[in-house]
Amino acid sequence: MNLPQYFSADAQSRLESLIEKYPTPFLAMDLSVVEKRYVELEHGFPEADIFYAVKANPADEVIELLASKGSSFDIASPQELDKVLAYGVPAERMSYGNTIKKASAIKYFYEQGVRLFATDSEADLQNIAKYAPGSNIYIRVLTDGSEGADWPLSRKFGCNPEMAYELAVLAKELGLNPYGVSFHVGSQQRDIDVWDGAIAKVKVIFERLLEEAGIRLEMINMGGGFPAIYLQKTNEFTTYAEEIKRFLREDFGEDIPRIILEPGRSLVGDAGVIVSEVVLISRKSSTALERWVYTDVGMFNGLIETLGEAIKYPISSSRQGEEEEVILAGPTCDSLDIMYEQFKYKLPLSLEIGDHVFWYSTGAYTTSYSSIEFNGFPPLDYYIL
Ligand SMILES: *Cc1c(COP(=O)(O)O)cnc(C)c1O
């Protein structure tokens, strides 16, 4: 096992001592990688405000690091809000980005000082007007073309541009400040052109609101979608930044609104490696060509994004030598708990029960997605390298 080169120099030896000390499975995070990704993002978009999407990895150490770097935070629940507030981040550096919220939660965010709310429906907007009076709201629009995304966030969130227009007008009538528009092009979006279409759609909403309703929006929240390093190639982040800034200039010229970015995956994904142990290796018949390799990490304790084999993590093992195709599955009594069967991963023929399998780029959507007690397996532990 060799950690990727962008890990800090002593990460390898620190990982080895973690492996000696703690039972698997666990996630190990190199915070220097998070910091590096944050700085790259700042350089790529010097004018933008970064709101870290807490759900990607809510570890205290990650929040503390990003808070100290001056990041803002995209928050989805009162529990996340409490967590980030505990690090002394002022409420002005937070947005309530979930369009699906209880009235009691809106009230709580307002009481804590949050004044920036996402919405995509009239019922939610009415609640914001009632429980967070006078706040800034931004309207999430549906984006099409989330095909290039390995983990789409489409359909469930956002409204069409016509409704976005109407919600902005209504927001003003309700005494709120219609402040901007947001979109999310889908997570791990490999097709940069999707941002072009989304920005063009936003531009039309800006213009219509100004011309027909006298409402001047000030902000575009471009969501997340920037990639982590998985098996399927993506462009370099610098290419994303250059292209997206070009799309913005093409549509808005010199008059570019305030830009908010909400990265999750791209900030924390590459910083993590999951260490797992092989529980069992078997064949389904004496003539079966493929071996099944069952690891102690699976769909329910960290690897849910392998659902539909959507995210393909780079993996390696503690063995070397000739490799063969394997089917990779988790430890629980649920047949959904198969990570990769269609896509053929290869592992050494010499791999044995008790060996380690390493899952790279697993810093995002792993610990936060793991179940509490399915089959008695605990949630995925994590340690800082
Ligand atoms: C999950 C989420 C993000 C983060 O998306 P990534 O693709 O992980 O960067 C950003 N904004 C909102 C509203 C989200 O729900």
The ligand as a Tripos MOL2 file, in Angstrom:
@<TRIPOS>MOLECULE
LIG
   15    15     1     0     0
SMALL
NO_CHARGES

@<TRIPOS>ATOM
      1 C1        -24.5340   18.0030   -0.9730 C.3       1 LIG1
      2 C2        -24.6090   19.4190   -1.3420 C.ar      1 LIG1
      3 C3        -23.4540   20.1110   -1.7170 C.ar      1 LIG1
      4 C4        -22.1060   19.4450   -1.8840 C.3       1 LIG1
      5 O1        -21.9770   18.8610   -3.1200 O.3       1 LIG1
      6 P1        -20.6240   18.1390   -3.5850 P.3       1 LIG1
      7 O2        -20.9420   17.6040   -4.9240 O.co2     1 LIG1
      8 O3        -20.2950   17.1150   -2.5750 O.co2     1 LIG1
      9 O4        -19.5680   19.1780   -3.6490 O.co2     1 LIG1
     10 C5        -23.5800   21.4490   -1.9920 C.ar      1 LIG1
     11 N1        -24.7560   22.0940   -1.9060 N.ar      1 LIG1
     12 C6        -25.8910   21.4620   -1.5440 C.ar      1 LIG1
     13 C7        -27.1490   22.2250   -1.4340 C.3       1 LIG1
     14 C8        -25.8510   20.1050   -1.2630 C.ar      1 LIG1
     15 O5        -26.9810   19.4810   -0.9160 O.3       1 LIG1
@<TRIPOS>BOND
     1     1     2 1
     2     2     3 ar
     3     2    14 ar
     4     3     4 1
     5     3    10 ar
     6     4     5 1
     7     5     6 1
     8     6     7 2
     9     6     8 1
    10     6     9 1
    11    10    11 ar
    12    11    12 ar
    13    12    13 1
    14    12    14 ar
    15    14    15 1
@<TRIPOS>SUBSTRUCTURE
     1 LIG1         1 GROUP 0 **** ****
